[in-house]
Amino acid sequence: MKQYIIKTIVTLIIIVAVSEIAKKSSLIGGIIVSLPLVSILAMMWLWIDTKSKVKVAELSTTIFWLVIPSLVLFISLPILLKKLDFGWAMGLSCSLTIVAYYIMISVLGVFNIKL
């Protein structure tokens, strides 16, 4: 239980710090956020929990393949924000990203790459 509390606190501190930095400088906030912080944390927590190189490597590979369709969010959101309110733009961008994930997983399946 103690480990879950530590994970939660560390993760929350990083997220809050990045959002506060982004308020002052979108460039610095963008640089920090463009680092795969969530991925790094997930791999660290997975390693601490399992000590499994295989599981960490599998997670890393899965993240690699899913980064490509996740770019749909960052392309569609600025375009949609020009025409829609934030909530609608974010919701539609997330929906488009989910569709892109589905397409990517389907295409990888054709090439016998399983995530």
N, C-alpha and C positions, 0 to 999 in steps of 0.2 A: 504494500500500500504506500509506504514511504517513497518508493521509487516512482510510482505514478504521480505523486504530488510533486516531486522534484521535476519530472518530465514536463508536467503541466506548467509549473511556475517558470521554468527556463524558456519554454516555448512561448508562453504569454508575454514574457519580458521582451523577447526578440520581436514579436509582432507589434507590440505597443511602441517599442523604441523606433522601429522602422516607420510606423504610421506618423509618429511625432516628428521624425526627421523629414519625412516627405512633406509635411505642412510647411516647413521652412525652406526646403529646397527639393523640387521635384527631380532635379538631376541626381543629387546625392541619394535621395530616396529610391530613384529608379536603379541606380547602380547597385545599391544594397539589395533591393528586391530582385534584381535580375540574377543575383547569385542564387543558386538553388538551395536556399536556406531550409525550406521544408524538406526537400529531398535529403540534404545532409543530416538534418535532425532525425529524420525517419531511419536513415541508414545507421546512424549512431545508436539510436534507441534499439533498433533491431539487433545490432551487434552486441550491445550490452545485455539484451534479453536472451539471445540465443547462442552467441559466440559462433555463429554459422557463417563461414565465408560464402557458402553456396547460396544461402538465403539473401545475403547482402548483394551478391553478384546478380542474382535473379531480379531483385528489386531494382538495381541499377540499370539492368538491361531493359526492364519494363518501362522505367522512367524515360530512358533514351527514346524508345519507340513512341511514347505518348507525348513527348515534348512537341513533336511536329504538329499533331492536330490541336494541341493546346494553343498554338499561335493564332488559331481562328479567333479566339477571344480578343486578343490584342489588336487584331486587324479589324474585326467587326465592331467592337465597342466604340472607338472614336468616330467611325462612320455613322453608327446608329445614334450616337449622342447629338449629332447635328440635327436630327429630325425627331427624336423621341425623348421623353423624360428619362431620367437616370434609371429608375426602377424597370421600366419597359426595355430600355436599351441593354441593361445588365442581364435581365431575364432572357431576352432574345439571344444575346451573345453567348450566354451559358448554354442555351438550347442548341445553338449552332455548333458549339464546341462538343457537346454530347454526340451530336450527329457525326461530327468529324472523328471522334473517338471510335464510334461504331464502324465507320468506313475504314479507318486505319486497321482496326482489329480484323475486319473482314478481309481486307487486302493482304494483311500479313498471313492470315489463315490460308489463303490461296498459295502462298509461298512456303507453307508448312512451318511458319514461325508462330509458336504458341506463347502467349503471355500469361 
